[in-house]
């Protein structure tokens, strides 16, 4: 083979390798444009509609629905919330690492043009040579790298599922706060109205000489405090709406005139079995599964470091054109593991595996304790809510209704009715507080097993696969 022809082949190889390279694509961040896009988000977004249709096995016939409940709001949060965009990018990075792990080492080529300064007369002073290095990995190193990368990708998918569950958990907590704030506002408004009527009645009686100035002053003070409490309830509801919008990844304007629904909000369920909760939690907790995947990844890393004890083989074929003579050579080479047997990296990998095992045991123990505490807290909160609900119902049925009837029959006056209603508001607030506690306890119980207790929706199974 002539040198010129060999040069052409080398040029073709270089050009082919360059043309196969990925080119840089700029993707600048435009804060102003991103802000405009965020403020334009809404629950009627067409992209959200397509997302729901793709995600669910049985999508709703129309989007947006007439009322948004926890499930439909969860779908919106899974589409809009920025935390999932970050987790999705991390999964993409782990998948890209699989490509890196599976890559085979490229051979290298070296050109060796030579000029002989004291060549003999009549002989060419120029020589040409080329050498190649073809690395061959041994001991299954590539297979170990791929296994480590696959387990890391699995861990990243489970971390994505954890992020999705965290979004759902925060959304549920925000929705609980919103409904509680709304009902607290209704109670505060009703109580403020009754106290205003009571103040007006005592003012009229004071003028008629049937009430004292002290009674009126006390009533006016209580009425003022009721109006202050009403303003506080309005502020709480506004804050709850802001928190709900943040949990959805939407601007607060997107929730304007959006009907929200939670049919079973006042009907917490009590049929929760401790053994069933513990079994479901330990079997399906996302962080436990992620810890297992991380352990498998560090175990594969240890196997890789052990495999690195065995040197790779390098094939070094060469060619030289010398005064019309074609000289070929082939020289396999490998490093001699005399001074370093990769003991340091092996020891580090073993320590990381031991650390991952200890971390898994600590996580598992914490999960069991969290579930046990959550089930006890839920049972206690449920019992407290049942008592408060029963007390409020009894007061309304036995006292308020009988007093109202006495007023209609002329056996009692309106003043007695107003005081009775105020006692009823105290009982209703106690029931609302206990309802908030039981809903919070139920949310904590679901967080302990990282899945809904009383709802089996399509989206949660897709989330658990980390493929959203």
C-alpha positions as CSV (number, residue, x, y, z in Angstrom):
1,X,0.0,0.0,0.0
2,X,1.4,3.3,-1.0
3,X,1.8,6.1,1.6
4,X,-0.5,8.4,-0.3
5,X,-3.3,5.8,-0.4
6,X,-2.9,5.2,3.3
7,X,-3.1,8.9,4.0
8,X,-6.4,9.1,2.1
9,X,-7.8,6.3,4.2
10,X,-6.8,8.0,7.4
11,X,-8.3,11.3,6.2
12,X,-11.6,9.5,5.4
13,X,-11.6,8.0,8.9
14,X,-11.0,11.4,10.6
15,X,-13.7,13.1,8.5
16,X,-16.2,10.3,9.2
17,X,-15.6,10.5,13.0
18,X,-16.0,14.3,13.0
19,X,-19.2,14.3,11.0
20,X,-20.8,12.0,13.5
21,X,-20.3,14.3,16.4
22,X,-23.1,16.1,18.2
23,X,-23.2,19.8,17.7
24,X,-23.9,22.3,20.5
25,X,-27.4,23.8,20.5
26,X,-27.7,27.0,22.6
27,X,-30.7,27.1,25.0
28,X,-30.5,30.4,26.9
29,X,-32.7,31.1,29.9
30,X,-35.0,34.0,29.3
31,X,-36.4,35.1,32.7
32,X,-39.0,37.5,31.3
33,X,-40.4,34.9,28.9
34,X,-40.4,32.3,31.6
35,X,-42.3,34.6,33.9
36,X,-44.9,35.3,31.2
37,X,-45.3,31.5,30.6
38,X,-45.8,30.9,34.3
39,X,-48.4,33.6,34.7
40,X,-50.3,32.2,31.7
41,X,-50.7,28.8,33.2
42,X,-54.2,27.6,33.9
43,X,-56.2,24.5,34.7
44,X,-57.7,24.6,31.2
45,X,-54.3,24.4,29.6
46,X,-54.4,22.3,26.4
47,X,-51.1,20.6,27.3
48,X,-52.6,19.6,30.6
49,X,-55.5,18.1,28.8
50,X,-53.2,16.0,26.5
51,X,-51.1,15.0,29.6
52,X,-54.2,13.7,31.4
53,X,-55.5,11.9,28.3
54,X,-52.1,10.2,27.9
55,X,-51.6,9.4,31.5
56,X,-54.9,7.8,32.5
57,X,-56.3,4.5,31.3
58,X,-59.8,6.0,31.5
59,X,-59.4,9.8,31.1
60,X,-62.4,12.1,31.9
61,X,-64.7,12.8,28.9
62,X,-64.0,16.5,29.2
63,X,-61.3,18.7,30.5
64,X,-61.4,20.8,32.6
65,X,-63.9,19.0,34.8
66,X,-66.8,20.8,36.4
67,X,-65.3,20.5,39.8
68,X,-61.7,19.8,40.8
69,X,-61.1,17.3,43.5
70,X,-57.9,15.9,45.0
71,X,-57.3,13.5,42.1
72,X,-57.8,16.0,39.3
73,X,-55.7,18.6,41.2
74,X,-53.0,16.0,41.6
75,X,-52.9,15.5,37.9
76,X,-52.5,19.2,37.4
77,X,-49.7,19.3,40.0
78,X,-47.9,16.5,38.3
79,X,-47.9,18.4,35.1
80,X,-47.1,21.9,36.4
81,X,-44.9,21.5,39.5
82,X,-41.3,22.5,39.0
83,X,-39.9,19.9,41.4
84,X,-40.9,17.2,38.9
85,X,-39.1,18.9,36.1
86,X,-35.9,18.8,38.2
87,X,-36.5,15.1,39.1
88,X,-37.3,14.3,35.4
89,X,-34.0,16.0,34.4
90,X,-32.1,13.9,37.0
91,X,-33.6,10.7,35.5
92,X,-32.5,11.8,32.0
93,X,-29.0,12.3,33.4
94,X,-29.0,8.8,34.9
95,X,-30.1,7.4,31.6
96,X,-27.4,9.3,29.8
97,X,-24.9,7.8,32.3
98,X,-26.0,4.3,31.1
99,X,-24.9,5.3,27.6
100,X,-21.5,6.4,29.0
101,X,-21.2,3.1,31.0
102,X,-21.9,1.0,27.9
103,X,-19.4,2.9,25.6
104,X,-16.5,0.8,24.4
105,X,-13.0,2.4,24.4
106,X,-12.0,3.9,21.1
107,X,-8.9,2.7,19.4
108,X,-6.2,5.3,18.8
109,X,-4.1,5.9,15.7
110,X,-0.7,7.6,15.5
111,X,1.1,8.9,12.4
112,X,4.8,8.6,12.5
113,X,6.4,10.6,9.6
114,X,10.1,10.5,9.9
115,X,12.9,12.5,8.2
116,X,16.4,10.9,8.2
117,X,19.0,13.6,8.5
118,X,22.0,11.5,7.4
119,X,20.4,9.3,4.8
120,X,22.6,7.6,2.1
121,X,22.9,9.2,-1.3
122,X,20.1,8.0,-3.6
123,X,17.8,7.0,-0.8
124,X,14.8,8.9,0.3
125,X,15.2,10.9,3.5
126,X,11.5,10.5,4.3
127,X,10.0,7.5,6.0
128,X,6.3,7.0,6.9
129,X,4.8,4.9,9.7
130,X,1.6,4.5,11.6
131,X,0.6,2.7,14.8
132,X,-2.7,1.8,16.4
133,X,-3.8,1.0,19.9
134,X,-6.9,-1.2,20.3
135,X,-7.9,-1.6,23.9
136,X,-9.7,-4.8,25.0
137,X,-11.4,-4.7,28.4
138,X,-11.2,-7.8,30.5
139,X,-12.9,-9.3,33.5
140,X,-16.4,-8.0,32.5
141,X,-15.6,-4.4,33.4
142,X,-18.1,-3.0,30.9
143,X,-20.8,-5.3,32.1
144,X,-20.2,-4.1,35.7
145,X,-20.3,-0.5,34.6
146,X,-23.6,-1.0,32.8
147,X,-25.1,-2.8,35.9
148,X,-24.0,0.0,38.1
149,X,-25.5,2.6,35.8
150,X,-28.8,0.7,35.5
151,X,-29.2,0.5,39.2
152,X,-28.4,4.2,39.5
153,X,-31.1,4.9,36.9
154,X,-33.6,2.8,38.9
155,X,-32.7,4.8,42.0
156,X,-33.2,8.0,40.0
157,X,-36.6,6.8,38.8
158,X,-37.6,6.0,42.4
159,X,-36.4,9.4,43.5
160,X,-38.6,10.9,40.8
161,X,-41.5,8.9,42.3
162,X,-40.7,10.2,45.7
163,X,-40.7,13.7,44.3
164,X,-44.1,13.1,42.7
165,X,-45.5,11.7,46.0
166,X,-44.1,14.7,47.9
167,X,-45.9,17.0,45.4
168,X,-49.2,15.0,46.1
169,X,-48.6,15.1,49.8
170,X,-48.0,18.9,49.9
171,X,-51.1,19.4,47.6
172,X,-53.3,17.4,50.0
173,X,-52.1,19.3,53.0
174,X,-52.7,22.6,51.2
175,X,-56.2,21.4,50.2
176,X,-57.0,20.4,53.8
177,X,-55.9,23.9,54.9
178,X,-58.0,25.5,52.2
179,X,-61.2,23.7,53.1
180,X,-60.6,24.2,56.9
181,X,-59.9,27.9,56.3
182,X,-63.1,28.2,54.2
183,X,-65.2,26.6,56.8
184,X,-63.6,28.6,59.6
185,X,-64.4,31.7,57.6
186,X,-68.1,30.6,57.3
187,X,-68.2,30.0,61.1
188,X,-66.5,33.4,61.8
189,X,-69.0,35.2,59.5
190,X,-72.0,33.5,61.1
191,X,-70.7,34.2,64.6
192,X,-70.0,37.8,63.8
193,X,-73.5,38.2,62.5
194,X,-75.1,36.6,65.6
195,X,-73.0,38.8,67.9
196,X,-74.0,41.9,66.0
197,X,-77.6,40.9,66.4
198,X,-77.0,40.3,70.1
199,X,-75.4,43.7,70.4
200,X,-78.3,45.4,68.7
201,X,-80.8,43.6,70.9
202,X,-79.0,44.6,74.1
203,X,-78.8,48.2,72.8
204,X,-82.5,48.3,72.4
205,X,-83.1,46.7,75.8
206,X,-80.7,49.2,77.4
207,X,-82.8,52.0,76.0
208,X,-85.9,50.3,77.3
209,X,-84.2,49.9,80.7
210,X,-84.3,46.1,80.4
211,X,-80.4,45.6,80.2
212,X,-77.4,47.0,81.9
213,X,-74.6,49.0,80.3
214,X,-72.2,46.3,81.4
215,X,-74.0,43.6,79.4
216,X,-73.9,45.9,76.4
217,X,-70.2,46.7,76.8
218,X,-69.4,43.0,77.1
219,X,-71.5,42.2,74.0
220,X,-69.9,45.1,72.0
221,X,-66.4,43.9,73.0
222,X,-67.2,40.3,71.9
223,X,-68.7,41.6,68.7
224,X,-65.5,43.6,68.0
225,X,-63.4,40.5,68.7
226,X,-65.7,38.5,66.4
227,X,-65.1,41.0,63.5
228,X,-61.4,40.8,64.1
229,X,-61.6,37.0,64.0
230,X,-63.5,37.3,60.8
231,X,-60.7,39.4,59.2
232,X,-58.2,36.9,60.5
233,X,-60.2,34.1,58.9
234,X,-60.4,36.0,55.6
235,X,-56.6,36.4,55.7
236,X,-56.1,32.7,56.5
237,X,-58.3,31.7,53.5
238,X,-56.3,34.0,51.2
239,X,-53.1,32.5,52.5
240,X,-54.5,29.0,52.0
241,X,-55.4,29.8,48.4
242,X,-51.8,31.1,47.8
243,X,-50.4,27.9,49.4
244,X,-52.7,25.8,47.2
245,X,-51.6,27.6,44.1
246,X,-47.9,27.0,45.1
247,X,-48.6,23.3,45.7
248,X,-50.0,23.1,42.2
249,X,-47.2,25.1,40.6
250,X,-49.7,27.7,39.3
251,X,-50.1,31.4,39.8
252,X,-52.8,32.2,42.3
253,X,-54.9,33.9,39.5
254,X,-55.3,30.4,37.9
255,X,-57.5,29.4,40.9
256,X,-59.9,32.3,40.5
257,X,-63.5,31.0,40.0
258,X,-62.3,27.4,40.0
259,X,-64.8,25.1,41.8
260,X,-63.1,22.9,44.3
261,X,-64.7,19.7,45.7
262,X,-63.9,17.2,48.4
263,X,-67.1,15.1,49.0
264,X,-65.7,13.0,51.8
265,X,-63.9,15.7,53.6
266,X,-66.3,15.5,56.6
267,X,-66.3,11.7,56.6
268,X,-62.9,10.3,57.6
269,X,-62.8,6.6,57.4
270,X,-61.8,4.6,60.4
271,X,-61.3,1.0,59.1
272,X,-57.4,1.1,59.1
273,X,-55.6,-2.1,60.2
274,X,-52.1,-1.6,61.7
275,X,-50.8,-4.9,60.3
276,X,-52.1,-4.1,56.8
277,X,-50.6,-0.6,56.9
278,X,-47.2,-1.9,58.0
279,X,-47.2,-4.6,55.4
280,X,-48.2,-2.3,52.6
281,X,-45.7,0.3,53.7
282,X,-42.6,-1.9,54.0
283,X,-43.4,-3.5,50.7
284,X,-44.1,-0.4,48.7
285,X,-42.4,2.6,50.4
286,X,-40.5,4.5,47.6
287,X,-37.6,5.5,49.8
288,X,-37.0,1.9,50.9
289,X,-37.0,0.7,47.2
290,X,-34.7,3.6,46.3
291,X,-32.3,2.6,49.1
292,X,-32.3,-1.0,47.8
293,X,-31.5,0.3,44.3
294,X,-28.7,2.5,45.7
295,X,-27.3,-0.5,47.5
296,X,-27.3,-2.6,44.3
297,X,-25.5,0.3,42.5
298,X,-22.7,0.4,45.1
299,X,-22.5,-3.4,45.1
300,X,-22.0,-3.3,41.3
301,X,-19.4,-0.5,41.9
302,X,-17.5,-2.9,44.2
303,X,-17.6,-5.6,41.6
304,X,-16.2,-3.2,39.1
305,X,-13.3,-2.2,41.3
306,X,-12.5,-5.9,41.9
307,X,-12.5,-6.5,38.2
308,X,-10.1,-3.6,37.7
309,X,-7.5,-5.8,39.4
310,X,-7.1,-7.6,36.1
311,X,-5.3,-5.4,33.5
312,X,-6.8,-4.7,30.1
313,X,-5.1,-5.9,27.0
314,X,-3.9,-3.5,24.3
315,X,-3.3,-4.6,20.7
316,X,-0.7,-2.3,19.1
317,X,-0.5,-3.1,15.4
318,X,1.9,-0.9,13.4
319,X,2.9,-0.2,9.8
320,X,6.1,1.4,8.4
321,X,7.0,2.3,4.9
322,X,10.8,2.2,4.6
323,X,12.6,2.7,1.3
324,X,10.0,0.7,-0.6
325,X,9.6,-1.9,2.1
326,X,6.3,-2.4,3.9
327,X,6.9,-3.4,7.5
328,X,4.0,-4.6,9.7
329,X,4.2,-5.2,13.4
330,X,1.7,-6.3,16.1
331,X,2.5,-6.0,19.8
332,X,0.0,-6.9,22.5
333,X,0.7,-5.1,25.8
334,X,-0.7,-4.9,29.3
335,X,0.1,-3.2,32.5
336,X,1.8,-5.4,35.1
337,X,-0.1,-5.4,38.5
338,X,3.0,-5.4,40.6
339,X,2.9,-2.3,42.8
340,X,-0.8,-1.5,42.6
341,X,-3.6,-4.2,42.7
342,X,-6.4,-1.6,43.0
343,X,-6.7,-2.3,46.7
344,X,-7.5,1.3,47.7
345,X,-10.5,1.7,45.4
346,X,-11.7,-1.7,46.4
347,X,-11.5,-0.8,50.1
348,X,-13.4,2.5,49.4
349,X,-16.1,0.6,47.5
350,X,-16.5,-1.9,50.3
351,X,-16.8,0.9,52.8
352,X,-19.5,2.6,50.6
353,X,-21.4,-0.7,50.4
354,X,-21.3,-1.1,54.2
355,X,-22.5,2.5,54.6
356,X,-25.4,1.9,52.2
357,X,-26.3,-1.3,54.1
358,X,-26.3,0.6,57.4
359,X,-28.3,3.4,55.9
360,X,-30.9,1.0,54.7
361,X,-31.3,-0.6,58.1
362,X,-31.7,2.9,59.7
363,X,-34.2,3.9,57.0
364,X,-36.2,0.7,57.5
365,X,-36.3,1.1,61.3
366,X,-37.4,4.7,60.9
367,X,-40.1,3.7,58.5
368,X,-41.5,1.2,60.9
369,X,-41.5,3.7,63.7
370,X,-43.1,6.3,61.5
371,X,-45.9,3.9,60.5
372,X,-46.6,2.9,64.1
373,X,-46.8,6.5,65.3
374,X,-48.9,7.5,62.3
375,X,-51.5,4.8,62.9
376,X,-51.7,5.6,66.6
377,X,-52.1,9.3,65.9
378,X,-54.8,8.7,63.4
379,X,-56.8,6.5,65.7
380,X,-56.6,9.0,68.5
381,X,-57.5,11.9,66.1
382,X,-60.4,9.9,64.8
383,X,-61.7,9.2,68.3
384,X,-61.4,12.9,69.2
385,X,-63.2,13.9,66.0
386,X,-66.0,11.5,66.7
387,X,-66.5,12.9,70.1
388,X,-66.4,16.5,69.0
389,X,-68.8,15.8,66.1
390,X,-71.2,14.0,68.3
391,X,-71.1,16.8,70.9
392,X,-71.8,19.4,68.2
393,X,-74.7,17.4,66.8
394,X,-76.2,16.9,70.2
395,X,-75.9,20.6,71.0
396,X,-77.5,21.6,67.8
397,X,-80.3,19.1,68.0
398,X,-81.2,19.1,71.7
399,X,-80.5,22.6,72.7
400,X,-80.6,25.0,69.8
401,X,-83.7,23.5,68.2
402,X,-85.5,23.3,71.5
403,X,-84.7,26.9,72.3
404,X,-85.8,28.0,68.8
405,X,-89.1,26.3,69.4
406,X,-89.5,28.0,72.8
407,X,-88.9,31.3,71.1
408,X,-91.6,30.6,68.5
409,X,-94.0,29.6,71.3
410,X,-93.1,32.7,73.3
411,X,-91.6,30.7,76.2
412,X,-88.1,32.1,75.6
413,X,-86.7,35.3,74.1
414,X,-84.3,36.0,71.3
415,X,-81.5,36.7,73.8
416,X,-81.6,33.1,74.9
417,X,-81.5,32.0,71.3
418,X,-78.4,34.1,70.5
419,X,-76.5,32.8,73.5
420,X,-77.4,29.3,72.6
421,X,-76.2,29.8,69.1
422,X,-72.9,31.2,70.4
423,X,-72.4,28.0,72.4
424,X,-73.1,26.1,69.2
425,X,-70.4,28.0,67.4
426,X,-67.9,27.0,70.0
427,X,-68.8,23.3,69.5
428,X,-68.6,23.7,65.7
429,X,-65.1,25.2,66.0
430,X,-64.0,22.3,68.2
431,X,-65.4,19.9,65.7
432,X,-63.6,21.7,62.8
433,X,-60.3,21.7,64.8
434,X,-60.7,17.9,65.4
435,X,-61.5,17.4,61.7
436,X,-58.4,19.2,60.8
437,X,-56.4,17.0,63.1
438,X,-57.8,13.8,61.8
439,X,-57.2,14.9,58.2
440,X,-53.6,15.8,59.0
441,X,-53.2,12.5,60.8
442,X,-54.6,10.7,57.7
443,X,-52.1,12.6,55.5
444,X,-49.3,11.6,57.8
445,X,-50.4,8.0,57.7
446,X,-50.4,8.1,53.9
447,X,-47.0,9.6,53.9
448,X,-45.8,6.8,56.2
449,X,-46.7,4.2,53.5
450,X,-46.3,6.7,50.6
451,X,-49.5,5.8,48.9
452,X,-53.2,6.7,49.3
453,X,-55.1,4.6,51.8
454,X,-58.6,4.8,50.4
455,X,-58.1,5.7,46.8
456,X,-56.7,3.6,43.9
457,X,-56.2,5.9,41.0
458,X,-54.4,5.2,37.7
459,X,-51.8,8.0,38.2
460,X,-50.3,6.6,41.4
461,X,-49.3,3.3,39.7
462,X,-47.6,5.2,36.9
463,X,-45.9,7.5,39.4
464,X,-44.4,4.4,41.2
465,X,-42.8,3.3,38.0
466,X,-41.0,6.6,37.7
467,X,-42.1,6.9,34.1
468,X,-44.3,10.0,34.3
